[in-house]
Amino acid sequence: MKTFMDHSFMLHSKTAERLYNEHAKDLPIIDYHCHLPPDEIAEDRIFSNMTKIWLDGDHYKWRAMRANGISERYCTGDASDRDKFMKWAETVPQTLRNPLYHWTHMELQRPFGIIKLLGPDTADEIYGKCNEMLQMPEYSAKNIMRSMKVELVCTTDDPADSLEHHIRLKKEGFEVKVLPTFRPDKSMALEVPEIFNGYADRLGEAAGISITRFDDMITALQKRHDFFHQQGCRLSDHGIEHFYAEDFTEKEIKKAFDTVRSGKTAPMELVLKFKSAMLIHFAMMNHEKGWTQQFHVGALRNNSTRMFRELGADKGFDSIGDYEMARPMSKFFDRLDMGNRLTKTILYNLNPRDNEVMATMAGNFNDGSTPGKMQFGSGWWFLDQKDGMQKQLNVLSNMGLLSRFVGMLTDSRSFLSYPRHDYFRRILCNMIGEDIEKGEIPGDMELTGSMVRNICYRNARSYFGFDL
């Protein structure tokens, strides 16, 4: 029987161990999609305790705690930080076979060096020891990133954001590059006039113009897109339920905008046309600058109306949706491709039934201009676990070129999430090692080792055009 989470964790052959240790283990990290707060990096935050760095904002853990019968008071409520940690420790033993069990103990091992299992009997000791270490300079936000060999991160930022913290970090010469990502979802959300109009005012203020017409909206977004580019941004990101590809006219889009800007609700038919037009505008901006655009599709959000009203969004009440994907996605990409305005693109799906759809759709629009121009992205959210990663890797292998894959990301708000890159690297090395052991691919370690290094690091470095 193997020891839990030893040096060979998730590596089930000597070949897999060799691939990991010689070609993946010590590579730097390019975390090209995350939700780290840039102000906490700029301020080099020292976290007062483990709850602040580990539990706050983590809806994965909150969902598990609720499923374990833990009151909301210990998730998002007013319980003390210590009590929240104790309730999480009470939940951890119940997460066996959930990826949270692996992530929890990987994140205790690195950076804290703790190999004990977390549970009610060890909670006090682990909480106290970790809290002591968190007060040391080497456990500040920046130093955790350094210790994890992070080379670059891309945060997720609204077009109206000032990017003041990114600018500060660049001026200070922080050796880990912290770049923004352009996330314009709010500028598409025409459904609720009050919310949209408030956002349009904020965007106009950031761009230095008054937004009264649709053309003003596009001008403001273009100005912010230009500003983001000046600050090193090379990616956009779009969190949408499904692709919007309705036929529209300029007259219809302006009518939808004017209706909502006057405080009235636009018909859903016009709202969908507006969303379709906005996606095209963003895609053309991205193509003009040679950016990579990311599409995260398929989430059914805020399912519990009661909890949404009480707590707001992003509190762990979202799930996988079952939207139509293929036809509108094809129409959207084809519209751009026909005008030669389709830039590098990464597709992330939340419903595993869509894996082959995404992978084959990406293949439709590769044109030989860039290796791996159209990417079937890594397992996302509910698929960001062993089974989801294996399925993504297998589908990409079967339907495309795994060798051109740009690899893993954290998609996290926590400075302790970097072991997810190690998790992915172990899974990848184990899969390739297994193929070698079975004689299904050559035992040429330079060939397969180079492939591992490319997927885990080098492909991302070359694909995104970062100045590293």
N, C-alpha and C positions, 0 to 999 in steps of 0.2 A: 504494500500500500504506500503510495506516494505521500510525502508531507505536504500539508496545505500551504500554498503560496511560497514555496521555496524558490531557488534560482531557476528551476525548470518549470515553473508555473505555466500551464497551458501549452507547454512544449513537450510533445509526446514521442519524440524520437531524437536520437543523437544528431541526425541531420537538421532537424528543426532547431535544436539548441545551437548548433554551429552557425546556421544562418542568422539566428538572432544575435548571438554573442559577437560574431565577426562582422556583421553587416548592418545591424539595426539598432542595437542597444545604445550605442553612444552617439548617435546622430543628433544634431541640433533639432529644435522644434520650430517649425513655421506654422503658427496657429492662425490660419487665414480667415476664420470666422468664429468670433466669440462675442460675449456680451459683458466683458469686464468693464467696470466703470472707469473711464479714463481719469477722472479726478482722483480716484484712489491710487492710481499708479503715479500720477504727478505729485501727489502729496506724500508718496511712499508710506502709505498707511500702516500703522502698527495696530493690529487687531487685539482688542482687550481680552477676548476669550474665544474658545472654539465655536461657540454658537454664532458669534459675529462673522467668522470667516467661513464657517462650514454649513450652517443651517439657515441663516437668514436668506430668504429669496429662493431657496431650493425646493421647488414644487415636486421634484421626484421624491424627496424624503417626506414631504408633507403628505403625499398620496399614500405612501406606505404606512405612515403613522395613523392616518385616518382609517385605513383598512385594518389596522391592528387595534382599533377601538380607542385610540387616543383622542382626547378632546381637542377641539380647535384652539383652545386657549394655549396649548403647548406647541401649536404649529405657527399660526399667524397672530396669536392673541397676546395677552398681557402677562403671561407667566414669566418668571425670572429666566435669565439666560441659562443659569445652572439647571433649573427644573426642565427647561426645554431639552437640554443635552441629555439629561437622565431619561427622559421619555424616548428620545431617539435611541439611546443605548438599550432601553427595554425592547425596542422594536427590532433592532439589528438581528438578533438570533432568529427572528421570524422571517427574515428576508432570504434565507437559504434558497439558492437557485434563482433568485432575482439578481440582476447585475449590481444592485446596490450593495450586496454583500461583498462582492469582489472590489468594487470601487472604494467602499468604506475602508477596507483593510489595506488596499494599495495606497490610499491617501494617508493612512496612519504610518505605513512603512516609509513613504517619501512624502514630505521631507522630515518627518518626526522620528523615524527610526524605531517605531513601536511595532512589535510583532505579536503582541498579545491580542487575542480576540476581544472585540468590544461587546460587552453585555452588562447586565445589571451588577454583576459581581466585580467587574473591572472598571466600571464607569468613573468612579471617584478618582481612582489612581490615574487613569488616562486623561481625564479632564484637567486634573491638577498639573500633571507633567506637561501636557501640551500648552496649557495656559502660561506656565513658566517660560517655556521656549518661545512662545509668541511675543514675549516682552524683550527678547534678545534682538539686536540689530539684524542678525542674519535671517530673521523671519519677517522682515518688513515685506511689503508688496513687491518692491523692486528686487529684493534679494531672493525671494522665493522664485521669481522668474529667472534670475541668474542661476540659481542652484539647479533648476530644472533644464538648463541649457536652452532656454527660449531665445530664439534669434529675432523673431518678428511676430507681432500680433496685429490683427485687424479687428477693431471694435465695431460696434453697430450703432450708427449715428443718424439722427434725423437731419434733413436738409436745413432746418432752421437752427440747428445747434451751432454754437460759436466756434467749436473746435479749439477753444482757448487752452485746454489741457494738452492736446496734441502739439500745439505750437510751443507751449512751455517746455515739454519734454524734448522737443527737437532743439530748442535753443540751449537747453541745459546739457545736451550731448549724451543723453541716456543711451547706452550702447544697444539696448533692445529696442528695435524700431516699433513704435506704436502708431499705426496708421488708421485713419477713419474708413468706414464703409458707408456708402450713400444708401439710406433706407427710406424711400419716399412714400411708404404705405399710407400715411395720413393724408397726403394730398390727393389720394384716390377715393377716400372714404366719404362719398357724397350723400350717404343714406340719411344722416342726421344733420340737418342744417345748422343747428346751434354749435355742434362740435366742429363741423367743417369750417364754418365761418370764423370761429375762434382761431382755428389753425391757420387759415388763410391770412388773417391779420398778423399772426406771429411770423409766418413765412415772409410776408411783405416787409415787416420791420427788419428782419434779418437781411433781406435783399436790398433794402433801401428804396423800395417802391410801394406805391399804393395799388393793391390788387382789387380792381373793380370789374375787370373784364377777363375773359378766358385767356386772351393773349398776354395779359399782365401776369397771370399765373404761370404760364410757360416761360415767360421772360425771367420771372423770379427764380423758378426752378433751374433754369439754365445758368443764371448767375451763381447760384449756390453750387451747382455741379462744377462750374469753373473754379470756384473757390476751393472746393474739396480736392480737385485735381492739384491745385497749387500746394496743398498740404500733404501731398503724397498718396491720396486715395487712388486706387486702381480697381476697385470692385464696387458694384452695386449689389443690393440684396432686396428681394421682394417676397414678402410673406403673404401669399394669396391662397384662397380656398381651392381655386382651379384657374386655368388660363382663361382670360377674357379675350374673345376674338369676334365680337359682334361687328357686323357691318355698320358704318356710321358716316354721317356727313358733318362737315364743319358747322353747318347751321344747327344740327341736332345737339352737338356738343356744347355750343355756345348757349343754346336754349336751356340745357340742363344746368349749366353753370349759373346762368342768370337767375333761373328759378330758385336755386338754393341760396345764392348770394342775397336774394331779396327776402330770405327767411322762410320760403315755402319749401315743401317737400316735392322732389321731382319724381315722376313715375319711374318704377323700377326698370322699365324698358330703356329709358334714357340714362339711368344710373349705370346700367351694364354697358351701354355704348360709351359713356364717359370713361369708365374704367378701361375699356378696350383701347380708347384713344390715348389715354395716359400711359399705358404700358408701351404702346408704340413710340410715343415721344421719348420715354426713358431709354428704350432700346436704341433709338437713333442717337441720343446723346452719348450713350455708352460706346457705340460703334465709332463715332467720330473721334473719341479719345483713346480707343483701343483698350478700353476697360474689359474686365470679365463681369458678366451679369450672373447672379445666382437667383434661382427660383425655388423657394420652399413652399411646396403645395400639398394640400390634403388634410389640413387640421380642421376639425370641427370644434370651435372654441366656445367657452363659457356655457357649457351644457346645463349647469345648475343655475337657473335664474335667481334662486334665493341666495346662493352664495356669491354670485356676481354682484347682486345689489348690496350685499353686506361687505364684501372684501374687494371687489373690483376684478380686473383682468389679471391673467398670469399668476393664478394662485393654485393651480393644479386641478382645474375642472375642465380641461380640454381632452379631446380624444381623437382617434382616427376617423376621418370622414370617408365617404364612398362616392365622391363626385365623378362625373364624366371627365376623362383626361385626354384621351387620344385625339379626338377630332378637333377640339378647340386649340389644343397645343400644336397640332400640325398646321392648322390655319394661321396661328400667330407666327410661328417660325417661317412658314412659307411666305407670308406677307413681307417679312423682313428680308428673306433670302432673295425674293424676286427683285427687290431694289438694291441688292448687294449691301445690305445694312445689318447683317447678322453678325454680331461680335462673339467672342469666346463666351461659352455658356456652361453653367453647372446646374444640373437638375437634381433636386432632393425630393423624394416622395415619402409620405407618411404611411400610406397603405401598402403593405407588401404585395398585394395583388397586382400593383402597378409596376413592379420591378422590371419585368420584361418590356412593358410598354415604354417606360422611360429610357431604357437602354437601347431599344431598337429605334425609338424616335430620335435620340441623339445621333445615331448612325445615319439617319436620313440626310443630315445637314452638315456632315463633315465634307470639306471641299479641298483638302490637301494643302491649305494655306498655313495651318498650324498643327503640329502633332497634338492629338487629343483636343481639338478645338471645342467639340461638343462632349461634355462629360456627364456620365451618370454618377452623381455624387455619393459620398459616404452615407452609411446608415444614419438616419436623423431621428432624434427625439425618442419615440417608442421603439425605433429600430436600431438605436445606438446601444447595442448589446451583442453578445457573442453570436447568437443565432442570426440576428439581423445583419451583422457585419459579414458573416460567412455567406449568407444568401446574396448580399450585394456584390461581394467579391466573385462568387460563382456566376451570377448573372452577367456581370461585366466581362468575365473571362469568356463566357459562352457567346455573348452578343457583340463584344467589342474588343478592345485591347487593354487588358489589365496593366500591361507594361507602361501605358501612358497615363495611368490614374494619378491624380494629384494628392491622394492620400487623405489622412485623417485630420480632424479638427475637434475642438472641445465643445463648441456651441454653449459655453458655460459662463456663469456669472461669478465663479469661484476661482481664487488663485490656487486652490488645491486640486484642480481638475486635470492638471497636466499628465498624471499617470494614465489618463485615457489614451494618450498617444502610445504609451508603452503597451497597454492592453491590446490596441489595434496591431501593433508591431508583432506581438507574440502570436496573435491569431493568424496574421498573414504568414509569418515564418512557419507556423505549424502546418498550415494548408499546403504550402509549397514543399515543405519537408516531407509531408505525407505522400505527395505526388512522386517525389524522388524515390522514396522508400518503396513505392509500388512499381517503380519503373515506368511511370506514365510521362515523366519529363526527364531530360538528361540530368545526370549527377554532376554536371559541370558547375562547380561552386562559383566560378567567376561569372558565368552567364546568369545563374539564378541569384547570386549575391548582388550583382549589379542591378538586377531588376528590383530586388528588395530595397536597395539604397535609393533608387530612383523613386519608387512609390512612397517611401517614408520621408523623403526630403528633397532630392534633386529635381524631381518633376515640378513641384510647387515653386521652387526657387526660379526656375526658368520660365514657367508658364505665365505667371502673373506679372512679370515685368517689374518686380521690385528692385530698387536700387540698393543692393546688398554688397 
